[in-house]
Amino acid sequence: MNLTIEAQRQLRISELAKAAQVCGITKRNSLPVEVRELIANADTSKQPLKVDELKKVCVCCNTSEHAVSLLITETNNVTDAARRKLLDQQPNVILPGGELYPEKRAEACWRDCQQFLRIVIYGVACDCAEITDTTGMAALRLLYKEMKVPVPAMMYALAQMRKLTTLILEASGHLREIDCLNRAFDNLINALKSSDSLMPES
């Protein structure tokens, strides 16, 4: 079967999308099986941990249920604030000719950022900073390259989300969770960077 160049590209994008996987927490054998199962179920549904699930995870991992609940509650506000910061810095990114134009590209970027934060929060709940799946992230990087996703802009948004979530935990006195939060963001950001285009932390 002869495929056009565009059809081949769409097939490649489809294959990469299926292979892309961010969350690798379920592969951390140091975590209790019950915790990994709860994270797997939540990640499959692309949802934060429910109240009863969060309680079980925090008890098993000796983490603060209150800290994680704060992060879950503030997820939308944090994402919106990071989006505004990015657009203040790079207003042309969503205009015709910009890397996040048309609107559906911008919406996909914000949605991915929110999903990244969801997985960071899983890590905080589990006290697990190694949150990413190595193979799945390699596929995601290729997918982003194929779709010309502006990764530097996404990195800027993630840096803002990191600052905002750190402030939330600082204000509530959850210092231990701040350490895990920052290490989880490090893991995510390093996994998003391609090996040939490492960017310094901002």
N, C-alpha and C positions, 0 to 999 in steps of 0.2 A: 504494500500500500504506500503510495507516494503522498507525503504530507507537504503542504506549503510551509515556508519558513515560519509564518505566524502560527500555523497549527502546531508545528514542532515546539515552538516557544510556549504555547498554551499548555501543551502536554507536559513539558518540563516543569512549568510552574505548578501544575496540578500534582505532579509527582513530588516536588519539593515541599508543597504545602502539606501533603500527607506525611512526609518524613519529618517535618519540623516539629520539634518538641522542646519546650522550655524547661518544664519542671523535671528535675532529676532526684527530688527528695525521696521518692519511693524506692530508689535504688541504694539508699544509704542503709546498709545492713546494721549500722550501729544504733539505729532507731528501732524501737519496739515494733513488732509486726502490726499490732493494732493501730499504731500511729501512722504507719505507712499506708495501711488500708484506708484509713479515714482521709488522708491527704489524696490518695489515688481517686477516691470517690468524688471528693470536692473538685479536684482538678479536671476530671472527666466531664463534670457538669459546668466547668469554668465558673464556679461560684466560691465565695468565701466560706470558711468553715461555719456551720450552723452553731447555735449556742451550745447545744449538748455535745456536739463534736469538739468544739473549742475547749470546753471544760475537760473532756477526757484527754485531749492532747496536752493541755497545759499541766494537768496533774501528772501524767506520765513523764513529761519532759521537764518538770519543775520550773515552768515559766509563768509569767504574770498574765492571767486571763484578762485583767483590766487593761494592761498595755496593748494587747492584741486587739481587744474590742475597740479601743480608741482608734487604732489604725484602720480597722475595718469601717468604722463609722465615718471616718474622715476621708475615705478613699476618693469619693467623688469630688469633694472640695479640694483635695490635694491635686488631683488630676486637672481640674479646671484652673487652679492657680498656676500650675506649671505651664499649661497651654497659654494662658494670658502672658506669662513671662516670656515665653518663646516668641509669641506674636509681637510683643513690645520690642524685642530684640531684632526680630526678622519679619517685619510686617509683609514683605513681598513674597514670603514663602507660600502664601495661600492665594496670591493673585495670579492671573493668567501668565504662564511662563515660569511660575514658581514650582518648586519641587513637591509641594503639597496641594497642587491644583490639578483637577477640580476638587470640589468639596469632599467627594467620596474618598479621595486619597488622604485628605486631612483627617476625616473621621476614622479611617482605618488606623492612622498613626496614633490618635488619642486613645483609641480602643486598645491597641497593643500596649501602650504605656500603662493603661489601667490594669491590663492582664499581667504585665510584668510586676506591678506593685502587689497584686494579689499573691503572686508566688513568693515575693520577698516576705510578705506577711506570713505565709505558711512557714517560711524559714524561721521567722522570729518566734512563732508559736512552738516550733519544734526545737528551738535553740540549735538550728542547723544552718550554717552559713553557705554550705556547698549546695546551692539550690538548683543548679542547672544540669541539664542532660547534655553531655559532650557531643554525642552523635546528632542529637536533635537540634542543637544550637548550630552545628556546622551546616545542617540543611537550611536552617532559618537564615543564616548569613548569605547563603547562595540564593535563597528566595528573595531576600531584600536586594541583593545585587541585580538579580534578573528583573525585578520590578522597579528598580531605581529608587528605592526608599532612601530618603535623606537621613542616613544614620547619624551624622554629626548633629543634626537638629534634634533627633530623638535622644541623643546623649545629653544634650543641653536640657531637655525636658526632664530626663531621669535625674540629672544633677539637682534640678530644682525640687523634684519630688523627694529626693534624699534629704535635702536641707529642711524641707517642711515637715517631713515625718520625724526627723531628729528633734526639731523644735517641739513637736507634739509630745514626744516621750520625755524630753528634758523638763517641760513644764509640769509633767505629772510625776517626775522623780524616778522614772524607770531607766536607770543607768545601765543595768545589765543588758536590757533589751536593746538599748542604743548600740552597744558594741556588736551584737549579733546583726542588727539592722544594717550597720555600715559594712560589715564583712559580707553580708548577703548582697548588698548593692555592688560591692567590689566584684564579687563572683559573677553577677549578672553583666556588669559593664565589660569586664574582661572577656566574657563569653561572646558578647556582641561585636567586639573588635576583631577584625580579621588580622591574621598573623603578620600581614605585610603593611598594615596601616594603623598601628597602635597610636592612640591619641593620649596625651597627658591628661591627668585629672584636672578638672576646672575647680 
